[in-house]
């Protein structure tokens, strides 16, 4: 009986250099106390500032999803202190719906207190609002993770709809901290190492990193073209800093890009030149 030899890709030496990791995580169905999220970030050595307090107005929009059964909720007014919402009862009578004003509810934007002339509804709305302020969902945790990567590392999507990313090997220690965070919060991070030296892996990483950087450059181009006479100076300064940051990324990830590097550098240089031209054009109009 003959035995087939192992495929070359399945016999990678243990000392093979890694390009990075394929990452995907799951937070679906999680409900986390905001205080627990802050503590988990602290224990993992991550920036607690990414877990922002949820403002009452945003928490109330979540609470409305629970309160909207058989009623329609619409904002009807706002001032410096409060927001007012109209609650309209919806009922089906035969082959049509009828609508009747139920109450007007007021939300204090600072304290998060609600008031209306129906005590039972006011109590229910306050309970839902308080819970939404205190609790974070799996979607919130995903946004926290993405914000952390934006500040401290890089993720390059490997599929158009997202959810699966390449992380360069330079960020392995940071990914370890993200892993600890998710384990603490009962989430899940799957990590698939990508070895260097395989034609398929090298090509896929090159394409993913190049596509990610090309997207950044395209965003810079769009931002520069959108500048007008009403654009604030600090907005232009931020755009210049972002272009410079992208130049640093091109240099940092040059080893992944191969022949793609020259094309990206030309595109970025063109964007930087266009930024200078726009600044001159705007100055001439003034």
Secondary structure, DSSP 8 states (H G I E B T S, - for coil): -------GGG---TT--EEEEEEEEE-TT-EEEHHHHHHHHHHTT--GGGS----HHHHHHHHHHHHTTTEEEEEEEE-SSEEEEEEEEEEEETTEEEEEEEEEEEEETTT--EE-S-HHHHHHHHHHHHHHHHEEEHHHHHHHHHHHHHHH---EESSTT-S-EEEEGGGHHHHHHHHHHHHHTT-EEEEEEEETT-HHHHHHHHHHHHHHHHHHHHHHHHHHHH--TT--HHHHHHHHHHHHHHHHHHHHTHHHHTTHHHHHHHHHHHHHHHHHHHHHHHHHH-
